[in-house]
Amino acid sequence: MRGRSIVFLGLFGFVVVATGVIWRRSTGLAQERELRELRTRRDALAAQQAALEGAIRDASSRERLARTAEERLGMRVPPESLVIRLPRPTREIPKQ
């Protein structure tokens, strides 16, 4: 091989390797950007989930349910004089 051919092959190899490195870095940067966006979205969704769980706890609290039952369904807690307690029937287990 002559000197010019060796120089040309060396420069061509350098250009190919440099192109590969630049492509790999740009791909890595694009993936990093996408990961950052996904992490931000995940954090926002976790915060929204926590807020919704808090809202569920508030909505299912005893005071809120009692108020809703009174307002919408007209239900009231009966006075103690109207409460009738029935004995629970006991089941006998047959002996074998």
C-alpha positions in Angstrom: 0.0 0.0 0.0 1.1 3.5 -0.7 1.2 6.3 1.8 -1.8 8.1 0.5 -4.0 4.9 0.7 -3.0 4.4 4.3 -3.8 8.0 5.2 -7.1 7.8 3.4 -8.0 4.5 5.2 -7.0 6.1 8.5 -9.1 9.2 7.9 -12.0 7.1 6.6 -11.9 4.9 9.7 -11.7 8.0 12.0 -14.8 9.5 10.3 -16.7 6.2 10.7 -15.8 5.8 14.3 -16.5 9.5 15.0 -19.9 9.2 13.3 -20.7 6.1 15.5 -19.7 7.9 18.7 -21.8 11.0 17.8 -24.8 8.8 16.9 -24.5 6.9 20.2 -24.2 10.1 22.2 -27.2 11.7 20.5 -29.2 8.5 21.1 -28.2 8.5 24.7 -29.1 12.1 25.2 -32.5 11.5 23.7 -33.1 8.5 26.0 -32.0 10.5 29.0 -34.5 13.3 28.1 -37.3 10.7 27.7 -36.3 9.2 31.1 -36.4 12.6 32.8 -39.8 13.3 31.4 -41.1 9.9 32.5 -39.7 10.4 36.0 -41.4 13.8 36.2 -44.7 12.2 35.0 -44.3 9.4 37.5 -43.7 11.9 40.4 -46.8 13.9 39.3 -48.9 10.7 39.2 -47.7 9.6 42.6 -48.7 13.0 44.0 -52.0 12.7 42.3 -52.5 9.2 43.7 -51.7 10.4 47.2 -54.2 13.3 46.9 -56.9 10.9 45.6 -56.3 8.4 48.5 -56.7 11.3 50.9 -59.9 12.3 49.2 -61.2 8.7 49.5 -60.3 8.7 53.2 -62.1 11.9 53.7 -65.2 10.8 51.7 -65.4 7.5 53.5 -65.0 8.9 57.0 -67.8 8.1 59.5 -68.9 11.7 59.9 -69.1 12.3 56.2 -71.1 9.1 55.6 -73.4 9.9 58.5 -74.1 13.4 57.1 -74.7 12.1 53.6 -77.1 9.4 54.9 -79.0 12.0 56.8 -79.2 14.5 54.0 -79.8 12.3 51.0 -81.5 9.3 52.4 -83.3 10.8 55.4 -81.7 8.3 57.8 -81.2 9.1 61.4 -79.5 7.4 64.3 -82.4 6.1 66.5 -82.6 7.1 70.1 -81.6 4.4 72.6 -85.3 3.8 73.5 -86.0 2.6 70.0 -83.1 0.2 69.7 -84.2 -3.4 70.2 -81.4 -5.9 70.8 -82.2 -9.4 69.8 -80.3 -12.4 71.2 -78.2 -14.2 68.6 -79.4 -17.7 68.1 -76.7 -20.3 68.9 -76.2 -23.1 66.6 -75.5 -26.4 68.2 -72.8 -28.4 66.6 -74.0 -32.0 66.0 -72.0 -34.5 67.8 -70.6 -37.4 65.8 
